[in-house]
Structures are given as structure tokens and as C-alpha cells.
Amino acid sequence: MPPLLTLLLTNAVVSLVAFLLLWIISLRIKDVSFIDAWWGPSMALLAWSTFLQSPPTPHALLLTGLCTLWAARLGGYLFWRWRKHGADRRYVSMIAHAEKTRGWSFAKTALIYVFSLQMLLGFVVALPVQLGQQPGALGPLAIAGAALALIGIAFETIGDWQLTRFKADPANAGQVMDRGLWRYTRHPNYFGDACVWWGLYGIAADTGLGVWSLPGPVLITFLLTKWSGVPTTEGRMRKSKPGYEAYMARTSGFVPWFPKKANQ
């Protein structure tokens, strides 16, 4: 069996075992919401699985280190949010709908709609940290990629911190967060995520094989802007925040930019 195929199959098995264990936990607590906290760590697991199967090259060290930093920050934040706020109503609604319309059990719905889907998506997104750990000195593309990934981590960290502080103030109840980074983009957390994975792709593409990991950053960008990120968040916000339509009219949807004037 070719070494690359062995690597990817091994990583797939490692990821599968981890997701199955978490699925079993979800059956005991009757809640799948914590899976969001595993999104980042699941990709760091793939990075480390690859690292342990490959020589410790400069690209391997950089990809694994940055992916781990990103995953620890995001996973820790989302786990804290789950513990603080409890079950996510999106998952509750999804599972209730499947149980009602398809007659599926909680276990079957959670396995198919939540855990299996996230495992497959995460495996593709994490292609840069799996294919990019190749021999060779770090070139300009890798350095630029590392810089972009660090900017992305900083951007989403600051955005989440600003939003958490805003929500913690009772005076802001029912208000739209339009301060700090949120003044320049409606989704600094999602923009930061995209920067991280395009940056990791830059590091991977600095090697020959890593160029083929392009589906990873393309998929995460699609998920963030067209599927589970922006559309889901904005659909909910437009219903719950009276001022959100005006906020959308003046604020960039994804890439940070200066707000539009009221008469534009």
C-alpha cells in the first residue's frame, strides 16, 4: 500500500475511533452540542497523527504547532460556551425533526447527522496538516502562510473576547454588537477561521504534495460563508435583533472593511 494511502487510512481510523467514543458519550447525556468543541481538536488530532507517522520536518512542526494552537483556543472557548449555556437549540431542533419525520432514534440521528458528518468534513478541511508535513526547508510561501494563520488566530480570539464581554453586560441585552472588530465585519470569528486554514494551506503548498490539499481551505470557506456559518447565524440574528438589518446594510459580511455611511 502506498505510504500516503496508509497515512490517510490510519488518520481516518484514529478520527473514527475518537468520534465514536464521543457519540457514545452523547447517548449517555442525551446532548450532542459539545461536538462543536471537538471541531478544532479533531483536526489537531489528525495533525498529530500525521506528525507521529512522519519525520519531524520544519513544515510538520509548523503545521502541527499552529493547528494545535488554533484548536486549543477554539475548542476551549466552545466547550466553555456549551457548559455555560447548555444544549444548542439548533441540534435539539435537528434531532427532534428527524425523530418526528423519519422515525429515527436519538442515537441514529446523532450518528448520521452530527458525528459522521462532522468527521467527514473535518477530515477534508484538515488536508493541509495531513499532506503538508513533507521534507524541505521553509520557503517564503510557508512563512507568509504562518503569518496569515497567526493573524487569523488573533482575529477570531479578539472577536470572541469582544463579543463575550458585550453579552456579559446586561445593558446590551437585545442590542447588536457593532463595536471593535465587529464594526468592520459581521463575522470576525469566521473570517479568522478562514485565514487560519488558508494560512495552513500556504505552509502545506510550500511542499509539492501539500499543493493538493486545496479542497481543505476551499471547503472551510464554503462552510463558513454559505452553509453552517454566516447563513445560520444571520438567519437567527435577523429574527431576534431588531437592529440587525441596519447593521447588515452598513457592515461588511465577511472580509473586514470600513462601515458604509448611513446614506449609502
Secondary structure, DSSP 8 states (H G I E B T S, - for coil): --HHHHHHHHHHHHHHHHHHHHHHHHHHHT--TTHHHHHHHHHHHHHHHHHHHS---HHHHHHHHHHHHHHHHHHHHHHHHHHHH-S-HHHHHHHHHHHHHT---HHHHIIIIIIIHHHHHHHHHTHHHHH---SS---HHHHHHHHHHHHHHHHHHHHHHHHHHHHHSGGGTT----SGGGGT-S-HHHHHHHHHHHHHHHHHHTSTGGGGGTHHHHHHHHIIIIISSHHHHHHHHHHH-TTHHHHHHHS-SSS------TT-
